[in-house]
């Protein structure tokens, strides 16, 4: 299975770099599936990612994520899934929960 999990980062005016986790996207090319979960209260910082992902199917996301990840204003970091097996949605949600738990 070709599953990728990416933490989406948005611009932080406070830090002057894209360091704010705004969401997590999971892509599974074996089953042509894509799932996104957004971090609450980071709507403005996630604007670029919302624009990129709106209407993008799994194939488009799988093809484009590597290039998007390298941008300076809204990059992404590929991570090892916390739940490597199971539903893609559960894997993505677990990653968001981990991000929210780390922020405390």
N, C-alpha and C positions, 0 to 999 in steps of 0.2 A: 504494500500500500504506500502510495506517495502522499503523505500528509505533511503539511507545513503549517506551523503556528507562528504568527507574527504579532508583536506588540507594536501598535501604531503610536507614533509620537507626534505631538503638536508643539508649536512655538510657545516658549515661556518668556514673557517680557521680563520677569523677575531675574531669570538666569541669563538671558540673552542668547539662548540656544534652544533647539527643539528637544526638550527633556520631559515634557508632560505626557504621561501615558493617557491617550484619549480613547483607546479601544484595542480590541484584539480581533484579528481575522484568522480564520482557519480555512485552508484550502486542501481538498482531497481530490487529486486528479484522477484517481482510479474510479471514483464513482461520480465525477463531475459535480462536486458539492462545494459550496462556499458558505461560511457562516460568520457573521460579524456581531460582536457584542460591544456596546459603547460604555465607557466609564461615565458614571453620572456626574453632572455638573461641570463637564468639560466640553460643552457644546461649541463654544467659540473657538477653543484651541483645536478642536477636531474638524473645523469647517473644511479644510482642504481634503482631508480623508473622506468626508461625507460626499464631497463633489466627485472625487475619484471613483468611489465605489457605487454611487447611485447608478443603477441600471446596468452595472457591470456583471456579467455572468461569470461562473467559475473558471471558464477557459481564459477569459480576459484578465481576471485577477491573477491567475497562475502565470500568465505570460508577462504581465506588467509589474508585479510586486517587487521583483528584483531591482528594476530601475527606479521605481518609486522609493524603495528602501534607501537608496543612495542620495536622495535629495537632502539639502541642508535645512530647509524650512519645515518639512514634514516627512522625516524618514521613518523607517520601521526597523525593528530588531527581531531577527528570527530566534526563536527559543525552542528548547526541547519541551514537548508537551508534558504537563504534570500528570495527565491521564493518557498514556499513549494508546490505549485500547478503548473501545466504546464509541458512542456517538460523537461526531465532530462537535455538535452544539455543546455537549457536556464538557468536552475537552477545552473549548474556548471559554465557557463560563467559569471553569475551574481556574483558568489563567487570570481572568478578570478578578475573581475572588482573591487570588493571591496578590494581585496588584493592590487591591483595596485594603487587604490585610497588612501589606507592607507600609501603607501610608499612615498607619496609626502611630 
